[in-house]
Amino acid sequence: MATANRVDIKEFTGTIGVPIPSTEVAILDDDGKEVPLGSPGEIAIRGPQVMAGYWNRPEDTAKSITPDGFFKTGDVGIMDEKGFVRIVDRKKDMILVSGFNVYPNEVEGVVAAHPGVLEVACVGVPDANSGEAVKLFVVRKDPSLTVEALQEFCKHELTAYKKPKYIEFRDELPKTNVGKILRRQLRDEKKAA
């Protein structure tokens, strides 16, 4: 455990809380430097509950733990001015479009608000011009929803580099036993095709 919401907070915060005693949380960029408050970066933790490293695997330890002892969690988060941390995505799911970070959860949240969409998954696919491009897999609530209509919706709701270049309609999306959409399976099936 690294963070917790205070017991005296009565309303929903949408966060994972603040660091517990004797624990530090830092939000780091790709170079391991702290980002400004309110900016997304990788959540890193340091405290007595954090491992010292991987047993007999110094290369893996160097990838996961900063020289000053912060464990890089792989979660992308934002810390506010009061120290509350909100998880926004997983680092491995992040899409890099022409040097800009695109967080699939953000795109999925926008697209899911369309009345014709039942479910959506967002992944990055290779693109010759931008490195990666945004691709959506969509299960329709409204069978008459078209790719063009959804692209027009996204044009008004998302910044240009976050807009999907590809949209594929599906009857269902792959999920875990608890109902979480398996983005990795969608990414991997495109590589195998």
LINFENSUL-V795354 format. One record per residue. RES is the residue in one small letter. NEAR is the number of other C-alpha atoms within 12 Angstrom. D_LAST is the distance of its C-alpha to the last C-alpha in Angstrom with 2 decimals. Layout:
res/near/d_last
RES/NEAR/D_LAST
RES/NEAR/D_LAST
This chain:
res/near/d_last
m/20/40.35
a/28/40.62
t/29/41.32
a/23/43.04
n/24/44.36
r/19/48.14
v/11/49.85
d/9/52.15
i/13/49.43
k/8/49.68
e/10/46.88
f/12/43.08
t/20/42.01
g/19/38.21
t/24/38.37
i/27/38.20
g/27/41.79
v/31/43.71
p/28/43.87
i/23/46.01
p/16/49.15
s/16/48.77
t/22/45.15
e/27/43.85
v/39/40.68
a/41/39.46
i/38/36.70
l/33/35.32
d/25/33.41
d/20/30.96
d/13/34.06
g/24/35.70
k/19/38.30
e/24/39.33
v/24/38.28
p/17/40.91
l/20/41.53
g/21/39.33
s/24/36.47
p/31/33.13
g/37/32.40
e/38/31.49
i/43/33.93
a/40/35.88
i/36/38.67
r/31/41.68
g/23/44.23
p/17/45.71
q/19/42.79
v/23/40.24
m/19/39.46
a/24/40.78
g/22/37.58
y/16/35.36
w/10/37.48
n/10/37.42
r/13/34.29
p/13/35.75
e/13/32.52
d/16/30.91
t/20/34.24
a/20/34.37
k/21/30.95
s/28/31.99
i/28/35.70
t/30/37.47
p/16/40.54
d/18/42.77
g/26/41.29
f/34/38.90
f/36/35.86
k/37/32.74
t/29/31.17
g/26/27.76
d/29/28.86
v/35/29.49
g/41/32.87
i/35/35.87
m/34/39.49
d/25/42.28
e/13/45.86
k/16/47.02
g/25/44.51
f/30/42.29
v/38/38.60
r/34/35.81
i/32/32.20
v/31/29.84
d/30/26.44
r/28/24.77
k/28/24.56
k/21/21.09
d/30/19.88
m/35/21.74
i/36/20.06
l/26/21.77
v/30/22.13
s/19/24.44
g/15/26.29
f/18/26.78
n/33/25.82
v/36/24.14
y/36/24.50
p/38/22.07
n/29/24.97
e/31/27.05
v/37/24.58
e/34/23.86
g/23/27.64
v/30/28.28
v/38/25.67
a/28/26.82
a/19/30.28
h/28/29.34
p/19/31.10
g/23/28.25
v/32/25.72
l/25/25.70
e/32/22.98
v/41/20.75
a/42/18.38
c/43/17.96
v/44/15.50
g/38/15.25
v/32/12.45
p/22/13.14
d/17/15.59
a/10/17.58
n/13/20.78
s/20/21.04
g/18/19.00
e/28/17.19
a/34/17.19
v/41/17.69
k/36/15.27
l/40/16.74
f/40/15.66
v/36/18.86
v/31/20.65
r/28/23.52
k/21/27.12
d/18/28.21
p/16/26.27
s/15/27.58
l/23/25.92
t/21/24.04
v/25/21.65
e/16/24.68
a/19/27.05
l/35/24.93
q/27/24.48
e/20/28.24
f/25/28.95
c/31/26.93
k/20/28.75
h/16/32.01
e/23/31.04
l/23/28.95
t/18/29.69
a/20/27.86
y/26/25.51
k/39/24.55
k/34/23.67
p/40/20.10
k/30/18.51
y/26/15.81
i/31/16.56
e/29/14.58
f/27/16.85
r/20/16.24
d/17/18.82
e/21/18.54
l/26/17.06
p/25/16.50
k/17/19.82
t/12/21.97
n/8/25.06
v/8/27.09
g/11/24.94
k/15/23.33
i/26/19.95
l/23/17.25
r/32/15.83
r/25/14.31
q/21/12.20
l/29/10.97
r/28/10.38
d/16/8.72
e/14/6.17
k/17/5.15
k/12/5.53
a/8/3.82
a/7/0.00
